[in-house]
Amino acid sequence: MKSAQDYKDSIRAMKPVVYAFGEKVEQVCDHPTFAPTLNAIGLTYEMAKDTENETLMAVKSPFTGTMINRFLHICQSQEDLIQRGELGKFFTPYHGACIGARCAGTAALNALYATTHDIDKKNGTDYHERFVNFLKYAQNEDLVCSGAITDAKGDRSLSPGRQADPDVYLHVVEKQSDGIIVRGAKAHQSGAALANFALVAPTVNLKENEKQFAVAFAVPPNAQGIIHLAEAPAPNARRLHVQDEMDFGNFAYGVHGSTHMIFDDVFIPEEMVFMCGEYEFAGELAANFGHLQRLASACCKCGHCDLTCGAAAVAADYNGCEKMSHIRDKLVEISFQSALAYGSALASGYKGHRHASGVYIPDPLLVNAAKLQAVEAVWIAAKLAGEITGGIIDTAPTQKDFNNPHIARYVDKYFRGKNSVSTENRVRIARLVEYLIGQGSIIPTESSQGAGPSAVQRLVIRQSTNVNYLKRRAKEMAGIKE
Ligand SMILES: Cc1cc2nc3c(=O)[nH]c(=O)nc-3n(C[C@H](O)[C@H](O)[C@H](O)COP(=O)(O)OP(=O)(O)OC[C@H]3O[C@@H](n4cnc5c(N)ncnc54)[C@H](O)[C@@H]3O)c2cc1C
């Protein structure tokens, strides 16, 4: 497996076309709103490297016969699904941000493995073989693959084929003897400019007259015609102007690093195309991606809750409040909400089913419930951690205030909590809470929208709940004879 430096060097060499805050980014690796995400993804290498035995981070690939990073693994069992979930919860407290490029990529790899198998079985095509060749390459080279599913979507009430501008859903504009040309955009792509490849697939069910939108492929983010437009949440702007590490709760990793990925007539060589026109498989592909990504996302959010619980507990310690019953109750509530989500997520793996291709998919009811509960837990944890930490989240002084001789003594004296704790440490933990609860980060919105909004999980839960059966049980018990 590669080192974090190997990974960073590979991205440095790619030089994708990226714009942030209206300006062209010459080198993403050095840019203040991308470098933290690069560090977070780099951690996935650091923590998996030199592993001889299987761990949460590393696993033996049945395709290459070698140890690979678990983010590139095709789930071969229910145990693999469970470990994928455990990985998210374990790993997130180390970076407190997002390694989305690797995370969504795992779901895309697994979903494409299943769907290419199904298409070939029906149509006699060779997508699965092509895909497995790509998979082996990605595993051997230890590549970061982002998962590019969400389209720009235009008018949300209209299907792809009925949009005023067809480009709001990515589609094929031309077929050539050795490949295809695609146009459109994939929206909110986590770490897409920091990946070695994007795995692109449809986001919705498609009809026969929408064949051109049924397209899946792998493409490097620096391919000719791809333009990345960087996210610009408010805290990113702060990073452009301030480099004082203490003023950021999570200076090293705390940026999401997503881009809107524009495909302005991009050529995709035939060997990288995994679906082209098979509209009847688009829904299955999007659904399986959703189930797999929600397992990862639910568990990652539990990791965020755990970190928030830890940060709030430190803040309570520093305030001298650690033994107060309402503080303890609030910490217990954060842990309880996180555990509810985590339990459902692991259960979705335990109850996962084997797809005909051999890949395992989490139980749809349990995994959607887990994602829904994880988002709830993030909001509850944010509220409670804010309550525990106090007004210092809003009013903490900056590193420059600490350094200014005219005011430093007031800062030290009047922002202090417990006398045995330095004021600097009290401010540092307040900044981390500020970051974790979404006052200055994208965590709440990313949690509720990443891997699909809550309405989608409610829909799948509705579809997965056998109400007729439950009604029969109830009527029988009540002695109702119709
Ligand atoms: C930080 C971040 C990172 C992400 N990373 C990735 C990634 O790596 N890869 C990827 O593919 N995607 C990614 N996503 C995209 C994510 O999956 C979408 O944000 C999500 O699917 C919602 O799409 P949208 O943001 O376009 O919301 P919208 O479609 O604009 O939805 C807004 C609201 O309208 C509702 N709505 C929209 N359309 C309908 C409809 N037809 N019927 C009923 N209600 C509707 C939604 O439920 C929601 O409540 C990311 C998102 C975020 C915020």
The ligand as an SDF file (V2000), in Angstrom:
LIG
                    3D

 53 58  0  0  0  0  0  0  0  0999 V2000
  -21.1630   18.4100    1.7240 C   0  0  0  0  0  0  0  0  0  0  0  0
  -21.8070   17.4470    0.7750 C   0  0  0  0  0  0  0  0  0  0  0  0
  -21.0670   16.4070    0.2290 C   0  0  0  0  0  0  0  0  0  0  0  0
  -21.6410   15.5320   -0.7000 C   0  0  0  0  0  0  0  0  0  0  0  0
  -20.8760   14.5690   -1.2970 N   0  0  0  0  0  0  0  0  0  0  0  0
  -21.3730   13.8620   -2.3440 C   0  0  0  0  0  0  0  0  0  0  0  0
  -20.5560   12.9450   -3.0770 C   0  0  0  0  0  0  0  0  0  0  0  0
  -19.3930   12.7450   -2.7510 O   0  0  0  0  0  0  0  0  0  0  0  0
  -21.0930   12.3090   -4.1430 N   0  0  0  0  0  0  0  0  0  0  0  0
  -22.3700   12.5160   -4.5350 C   0  0  0  0  0  0  0  0  0  0  0  0
  -22.7890   11.9330   -5.5200 O   0  0  0  0  0  0  0  0  0  0  0  0
  -23.1830   13.3660   -3.8660 N   0  0  0  0  0  0  0  0  0  0  0  0
  -22.7090   14.0420   -2.7790 C   0  0  0  0  0  0  0  0  0  0  0  0
  -23.5200   14.9010   -2.0770 N   0  0  0  0  0  0  0  0  0  0  0  0
  -24.8560   15.1640   -2.6080 C   0  0  0  0  0  0  0  0  0  0  0  0
  -25.9920   14.6910   -1.7550 C   0  0  0  0  0  0  0  0  0  0  0  0
  -26.2630   13.3450   -1.9920 O   0  0  0  0  0  0  0  0  0  0  0  0
  -27.1400   15.6240   -2.1400 C   0  0  0  0  0  0  0  0  0  0  0  0
  -26.8930   16.8740   -1.4930 O   0  0  0  0  0  0  0  0  0  0  0  0
  -28.4810   15.1040   -1.7850 C   0  0  0  0  0  0  0  0  0  0  0  0
  -28.7710   13.9670   -2.5640 O   0  0  0  0  0  0  0  0  0  0  0  0
  -29.5610   16.1520   -2.0080 C   0  0  0  0  0  0  0  0  0  0  0  0
  -29.4600   16.7270   -3.2790 O   0  0  0  0  0  0  0  0  0  0  0  0
  -29.4170   18.3220   -3.4360 P   0  0  0  0  0  0  0  0  0  0  0  0
  -28.3830   18.8370   -2.5210 O   0  0  0  0  0  0  0  0  0  0  0  0
  -29.3000   18.6300   -4.8600 O   0  0  0  0  0  0  0  0  0  0  0  0
  -30.7510   18.7830   -2.8020 O   0  0  0  0  0  0  0  0  0  0  0  0
  -32.0740   19.1750   -3.5560 P   0  0  0  0  0  0  0  0  0  0  0  0
  -32.3840   18.1910   -4.6260 O   0  0  0  0  0  0  0  0  0  0  0  0
  -31.9830   20.6010   -3.9890 O   0  0  0  0  0  0  0  0  0  0  0  0
  -33.1230   18.9850   -2.4100 O   0  0  0  0  0  0  0  0  0  0  0  0
  -33.5370   20.0260   -1.5060 C   0  0  0  0  0  0  0  0  0  0  0  0
  -34.8040   19.5520   -0.7950 C   0  0  0  0  0  0  0  0  0  0  0  0
  -35.8470   19.3240   -1.7580 O   0  0  0  0  0  0  0  0  0  0  0  0
  -36.3350   17.9870   -1.6580 C   0  0  0  0  0  0  0  0  0  0  0  0
  -36.5800   17.4560   -3.0120 N   0  0  0  0  0  0  0  0  0  0  0  0
  -35.7730   17.6020   -4.0880 C   0  0  0  0  0  0  0  0  0  0  0  0
  -36.3060   16.9720   -5.1640 N   0  0  0  0  0  0  0  0  0  0  0  0
  -37.4610   16.4180   -4.7530 C   0  0  0  0  0  0  0  0  0  0  0  0
  -38.4570   15.6390   -5.4030 C   0  0  0  0  0  0  0  0  0  0  0  0
  -38.3870   15.3080   -6.7030 N   0  0  0  0  0  0  0  0  0  0  0  0
  -39.5130   15.2110   -4.6700 N   0  0  0  0  0  0  0  0  0  0  0  0
  -39.6140   15.5300   -3.3550 C   0  0  0  0  0  0  0  0  0  0  0  0
  -38.6960   16.2790   -2.6870 N   0  0  0  0  0  0  0  0  0  0  0  0
  -37.6280   16.7150   -3.3700 C   0  0  0  0  0  0  0  0  0  0  0  0
  -35.2480   17.1720   -0.9430 C   0  0  0  0  0  0  0  0  0  0  0  0
  -35.7730   16.0730   -0.2220 O   0  0  0  0  0  0  0  0  0  0  0  0
  -34.6180   18.2250   -0.0270 C   0  0  0  0  0  0  0  0  0  0  0  0
  -35.3390   18.2820    1.1690 O   0  0  0  0  0  0  0  0  0  0  0  0
  -22.9900   15.7160   -1.0700 C   0  0  0  0  0  0  0  0  0  0  0  0
  -23.7370   16.7300   -0.4820 C   0  0  0  0  0  0  0  0  0  0  0  0
  -23.1590   17.5950    0.4320 C   0  0  0  0  0  0  0  0  0  0  0  0
  -23.9980   18.7180    1.0220 C   0  0  0  0  0  0  0  0  0  0  0  0
  1  2  1  0
  2  3  1  0
  2 52  2  0
  3  4  2  0
  4  5  1  0
  4 50  1  0
  5  6  2  0
  6  7  1  0
  6 13  1  0
  7  8  2  0
  7  9  1  0
  9 10  1  0
 10 11  2  0
 10 12  1  0
 12 13  2  0
 13 14  1  0
 14 15  1  0
 14 50  1  0
 15 16  1  0
 16 17  1  0
 16 18  1  0
 18 19  1  0
 18 20  1  0
 20 21  1  0
 20 22  1  0
 22 23  1  0
 23 24  1  0
 24 25  2  0
 24 26  1  0
 24 27  1  0
 27 28  1  0
 28 29  2  0
 28 30  1  0
 28 31  1  0
 31 32  1  0
 32 33  1  0
 33 34  1  0
 33 48  1  0
 34 35  1  0
 35 36  1  0
 35 46  1  0
 36 37  1  0
 36 45  1  0
 37 38  2  0
 38 39  1  0
 39 40  1  0
 39 45  2  0
 40 41  1  0
 40 42  2  0
 42 43  1  0
 43 44  2  0
 44 45  1  0
 46 47  1  0
 46 48  1  0
 48 49  1  0
 50 51  2  0
 51 52  1  0
 52 53  1  0
M  END
$$$$
